[in-house]
Amino acid sequence: MAVFLGIDVGTSGTKTLAMHEDGSILAVATAEYPLSSPKPGWSEQDPEDWWEAVQTTVKKVLKSAKIKPDDIGGIGLSGQMHGSVFLDKQQAVIRPAILWNDQRTTQECADIEHKVGGRAKLIEMVANPALTGFTAPKILWLKNHEPKNYARVAHILLPKDYVRFRLTGEFATDVSDASGTLLLDVRARQWCKPLIDRLDIKISTLPKVYESEDITGELTEASAKLLGLKKGVPVVGGAGDQAAGAVGNGIVKRGIISATMGTSGVVFAHSDDVQIDPAGRIHTFCHAVRGKWHVMGVVLSAGGSLQWYRNQLAQAEINDGKKLKTDPYNLITEQAAEAPPGCEGLFFLPYLTGERTPHADPYARACWIGLSLRHNRSHMIRSIMEGATYAMRDCLEVINSMNIPIREIRLSGGGARSDFWRQMQADVYGRRVSIINADEGPAFGAALLAASGTGKYKSVVEACGATVKVIASTDPQAEAKRIYTKSYPMYGKLYKALKNEFVDIAKIVSES
């Protein structure tokens, strides 16, 4: 019986999962690494940290589950989307990778839309507008601001595809991750040569595009030795973290929606056809399911807002957590539960790193609004969680406006592991929410893609049908639902009222 590895190159760490071919999880290991912000709005990482984390986590799962090298039937990859890794002719990394939540490319986004004749034309070409997090603006930023580095570029890879290169020596990507570069013809599922030519990017620097379950290469002797594996293990295309996570959640049929509350928040809907929001509020990408697509709303700082609170303002909970041998998030959530739904008029806008859906605004910033003498620590924590959940509802509302059916919402990420936050999501969305038997998200989805691509299942849909099951559901509470239904419109009004002020604040920061 074969074992499949799913490797997810995340923003805060890399997770490797070992899955039996029947879908049971044998072992999971995670290795963390730092994120650098050398200037306000910048976000970078060293690709070497990813590769070291892959080595560490693969060895750990092999040892933990006592897996023999001959047992491994295939490897699937997943990773943070949009990041740009630049390699020279010697295949060395030129500079730190620029990540998905980096906001430095506002001017390049405007330049891209200008060069193609406007936003509507760009959406017609690649199904999406130019956003600061996407890869194409990063390439142009390098060209504009670091011309010496740009002149050295021979290869441009996404984060998981850099790991693929280290595993197999191949330069390859998959259709779902490539969709987030802004350089893929999403309808045709291939590079958009007219746009690439218009932007004066060498198409030779881009990797070959595969479907997510296609085999893209095999482990080299050198990488196999480093990982404790056998040479020749097939590595499939894999997927961007959101498409892989959707596979791991069984979001492979119309009407099933996932709401993932991780560092970022993502609302993801399967689509049998290409469905595009003309306003560009939501992404339309290729799915990891062969010949299918998905729409996706993204909240840049969903769970990341609560992570910010923990890191910056919750030293007491961190210290108590160490003493009590418990996760400080548990202590933080216990405090949040002491405040009532709606936080007595306190709102938190979770725009710590700008926002995508539905605002596409790199200048947006986080803030508390409505503070009074009645409010205390518990109100402030709960308002952060409510603000992130309101932002997720923004994504659901856009999807609903596109006449995409929402029959079931499956939760994943940190927001799904918390009973309190699951209930809050049901109350804010005003719908039943469910959780499934596996909560490892993208890593599990990547392993399923490997099982499908190597022939253990006939298709990704069959793999999900055999392994993914709903195990519990949560219904909204009537009174909380009533309060949130009343408060949600006010949340939307606050951003609109502050939109121009956010731009002025950014000018002050840039001039100081």
N, C-alpha and C positions, 0 to 999 in steps of 0.2 A: 504494500500500500504506500503510495507516494506522499511525500510531504512537500508543501509549497511555501516559499518565503515571500512575504510582502514587506517591502521596505518603504517607509514614508519619511521623506526628507522635509521635516517641518521647520517652522520659524524659530521655535524655542528649543527643538531637539529632534533627533531622528529616532523613529520607532521601527523595530523589526519584529515581525510576527511569524511564527511557524504554525502552519495550518495543515491538518490531516486532510486528505482528499474528500472526506465526508463533511468537511466544514468545521470540525471541532478544532479549537485552538489549543495547541500544545505548549506554547511558551511565548512570552512577549518581553522585550527589553527596550529600554529607552536610554539615550545618552544626550545630555543637554550641551548647549554651547552658547556663547554670547552673541549679542546683536550690537552693532556699533551705530551711533548717530553723530558723526563728526560735525554736522551743522544742523540747525533747526529744520525739521522736515525731511532730513536724510535718513536712510536706513540701509545698512550694508552688513555683509557677512563674508568671512573667509571660506571659500569652497573647500579648502583642505579640512576645515572643521567637520564638514558633512562627511567626507570620506573617512576620517578617523572615527566618527560616530558610527558609520556603517560597519567598520571592522569590529568595533567594540560590541555592538548589539548583535551582530550575526554570531559571533563567538559565544556570547552569553546565552542566546536561545538554543544553540546547538548543545551547549554544556547542560543547560537547565533541563531540557527535554531528552537528553541522551540520544540525540539524533546522529546517525552515521552519515558521512558524506554521500554514500551511495543512495540514501533515502530521498535526497532532494531531487524533485522532478522538474522544478522550474522556479524562476524568480520574477516577481512583478514589482514594478516601481511606481511610487507616487511621490508627490512633492508640492511644496509651495509654488504657486503659479507666478508667471510674469517676470520672475527674477532674471537678470542678465549676467551670464558668465562669459567673459571675453578671453579667448585663448590665442596665443601667437602661433607662428609656424612650427615652433618646437613643442607645441601643445601644452605650454605653460600658461598659468593664469596671469593675466596682465595687471589686473587691479581687483580690489574687493568687489564681490557681486552686489549689484544694486537691486534691492528687494521690491516686492509687490506693494508695500506700504510706504514707499519712498515718494515724496511729493515735489521733487526738484524740477520736474519736466513740464511745468505749465506752459512755457513759451513754445516748447517743441510740439506740444499737443495742438496749440493754435497754428503752428507752422504746417503740421500735417494736414489739418483740415483746409488750410488755405491752398496748399499745393494740389489738392484733388478737387477743389471747387466747392468746398463747404461740407458741413457736417452731414447733410442728407446724402450727398454723393458718397462720402466715406462709408456711411452705414449701408448704402446700396452695394458697395464693393466688398466689405468684410463683416457686415451685419452689426457692427458696433461703432460707437464714437471713439475719439481719441481720449483716453483717460491717463492721468499721470502714473498710475500703477503699471500700465501695460509696457511691454518690452520695446516696441518700436520707438516710442519717445525716448527711452533710455539710450538706444543706439544713436539717435540723433544728438542727444545731450553729450555723449562721449565725443562725437564728431565735432560739436561746437565748442566744447569746453576743455577737452583733453585731446587735441588733434594728434599729438605724438603717440598717445596710447591707441587712438583709433587707427592710425596708420599701420600699427602692428597686428591688427585683428585678422585672424585667419578663420576662426570658428566662433560662433555665438550659440551658446547652449542655455537651456533652462535648468534650474537646480537639479531635478531628478535626472536630467539627461547628462549632466556632468558626472553624476555617479554612474550612470550607464557607461559613459566613456571609460571611467576607471575600471569598471567591471569587464567590459568587452572590447575596448579599443574602438568601438563604433560611434559615429556621430549620427544620432537618430533621435526622433521625438515621436509623439503620438498626436492624433488629431485633436483630442480634447485640450491638451496643454498648449499645442500650437495655436489653438483658437484665441488664447489669451495674449498672443504676441501682437495682435492687430495686423498681422501680415498674412493671415490665412484666409483664403476664399472659403468661408464656412459652408456655403452651399455645395461647392465642388469638392471640399475636403482636401484641398491642396494649396500650396503657396500661391498667393495672389501676385503674379508676376507684374501686372500693370502697376499696382501700387508700389511694389518693391523697386521697380524701375523709376517711378516718379520720385521716390524718396532717395534715389541714388545709393541704395544698399546693394552690395554684391550678393547675389543669390547663392553664390558658391560658399558663403560663410554660414549659410543656414543648413541645419541637418535634414536628412531624409525623413519624410513624414510617413508614419505607419498607422494602421488601425490599432486600437489599444490591446487587442489580444494577439496580434501578429508577433512572431518571434523576430527580434531585431538583432540578435547576436548571441554569443555563447561566452561563458566565463573563460578568460585567458588563463594560461598556466600561472602567470604571476599573481593575478588577483585571487585565483582559487587557493593558492598557497597562503596568501595573507589572511584569507577568511576561514581557512580550514575546510574548504569544500573541494569538490572534484572538478577538474577542467572539463569544459564542454557543457556545463549546465545551461539550458536555454533561458534567455532573458527576454520577456515580452515587452511590448510597447509601454504598457502601463497607462497611467492617466494623471492629469493634474489632480491635486488633492481633493477638490470638490467633486469631480466626476468619479474618482476612485471611492470617495466616501459615499457617494450615492449608490454605487454598485454594492458596497458593503452594507448599505441600508436597504437594498432591494428596490431602489428607485429606478426601475427599468421598464415600467409600464405607465401608461397615461392615467392621470388622476391621483397618483401617489406622490406626495410632496415631502421633502425633507427640510427640517429646520435645524441647522447645526450651529450651536452656540459654543464656538471655540474662541481663540484669540480674536479672530474675525468671526462674523456671523454670516451664514449663507442660507438662503432659501432657494431650493433647487427643485425644478419640475421637469420631468421627462416630456419629450415631444416627439411624435412620429414624423413631424414635418418641421421645416424651418419657419419659426414664428418670431417676428421681429417687432420690437417696440419702436415706432417711428421717432419717438422722443429720446430714445437712447438711454432711458432710465435704468434698463435692466439688460444684462448680457445675454446674447444668443450664441452658444458655442456648440461644437460637435460633442456628442455624448461618447462615453466609453463603450457604448453598445453599438455594434457595427451598423452603419447606415442610419443612425438615429441622432437626434439633437437634444439640447436642453436649454431652458432659460434659467437664469440665475441672478438673484439679487444679492448684493454684498454690503455688509455693514463692517467697516474697517476696524472699529474698536468695540466689539460686543463684549465677549468675555474678557477682552483686553482691558476694558474699563475697570472691571473688578480686579483684574491683575494689577493694574496701576494703583488702585486703592490699597491693595495688600502690600505692594512694594514700598509705597511712599508714605502711607498714613496708618498702617496697621502693625506697627512694631510690637505693640502690646499683645496682639493676637498671635503674632509669630513667636514671641517668647513663651506665651502660655501654651501654644501648640507643641513646642519642644518639651516643656515640662510634662504636659499631659499625653505626649506621644500621639497627637492627633493633627490632622491637616488644619492649618489656620483658616482655610476657607470654611471649615465646619463651624468654627467659632464666629466668623464673620457673618455667615448665613443665619446662625442662631440670633444674632443681634438684629439682623434685617427683619426677622419674623416678628420682632417686638413692635414694629411700626405697622400701622394699618395700610391696606391697599389705597393707593393714591397719595400716600405720604402727607396727607393734610395740605395739599397744594404745592408740595415741593417737587420740582422737575429737574432732571439731569439730562442734558444733551450730550450724547456719548461720542462727540466728534474730536477725540484726542489727536487723531492723525488725518483730519479732513474726513470726507465722506464720499461714498460712491452712490449707492441706491438710496433714495431716488434723486439726490441732489447733484451728484458729480461735482463736488465743490472741494478743492484742495485747501481752501482758506478757512473752511468751517472749523470751529474749535469747541471744545467741551466747556460746559458751564453748569452751575447750579442756579436755578431761578425759582424764586418764591420763598426763600429762607425767612423764617421768623423766629421769635423767641421760643416758640413751642417746639421747634425742631431740635433733635439731638442726633447722636451718632447713628442710632438705628434708622432714623429717617433718611439720613444721608446715604447709608449703605443700600437700603431698599430702593431709594430713588435711582441709584446707579443701575441696579438690576432691572428696574422698571424701564429706565431710559433705553437700555440695550434691547429690551423686549419690544418696546414701542418701535424701535428702529427696524427690528425684524418684521413687525407687522407692516411697516411701510413697504417692505419687499412683497409680502403676501398680497397687499392691496393692488400693487402694480400687476402681479401675475393674474389676479382675479379680474382686473380690468381688461386683460388680453383674452378673456373668455377661455382660459385654460382651467379645466375642472380641478377642484380641490376636494377629493373624496376622503383622503386620509393624510394626516400630518405625522410623520415619524421624526422623533427628536434624536439628536446625537450630540456629542461633545460634552464639555463640562456641565452645560446647562441641562443635560439629560440625566446626569448622574445624581443631581440634587433633587430630592422630593419637593422641596420648597420651590425651586426654580421651575420644575416641571408644572407644578400647579399654577404658578404665575403665568407661564406661557399659555396654558389652556385658558386662563381667565382673560388675558390680554387679547389673544387671538379669537376668543369666543367660540372655540371649537375643541372637540376631543383631540387629544394628542396621544401618541403611542410610543413605546420603546420596543426594541427588538432583542433577540437573544445574544447578539454580539455588539459590543460598544467600542470596538477598536477602529471603526471608521475606515479611513483611507488605507491603512496597512492591510486590513481584512479584505477590502475591495481589490487591492493590488494582488493579493494571494489568489483571490477568485479569478482574476484575469489570467494569472499564470496557469491555473488549473484548466481554464477554458482554452487558452492558447496552445497548450500542450496536449489537448485531446481528451482530458479526463471528463469534460463536459462538452456537449455539442455546441453550446453557445453560452454567452454571459447570462442570458435570461434563464436558461436551464440551471446554471450554477447557482444563481440567486434563489430560484424556486426550490432547490434541494437543500439549501443551507440557511436561508434567512427567514426567521419566524417572529411575528409579533407576540410578545409575552405579557404585556400589561398596557393598560390605557388609563388616561386621566381625563375626567370631564370637567368643564368649567363650573365654578361655584357661582350661583345666581347673583349674589350681592356684589362679589368682587367683579364679576363680568359687567354689572351695571355701572360700577364706579369707573372701570377702565374704558368702557364705551363712551362715557361722558368726558373723561380726561384726555383720551387719545387725540381728538381734534385740537385741543389746546397745545399739546406737544408739537403738532405740525405747525401751528401758528407761530410758535416761538422761534423756530428756525427762520421762517420768512421775515419776521420782524428784525432779526439780527444779521441777516445775510450780508447786507452792505457794510455793517460795522465789522464783520469778520475780515473783510477785505482791508478796511482801514487799519485794523489791528496788525495785520500782516505787514502793511507798509511801515508802521511804526517799528516793528521788530527788525525789518530789513534795513532801516535807516539808522538804527541805533548801534 
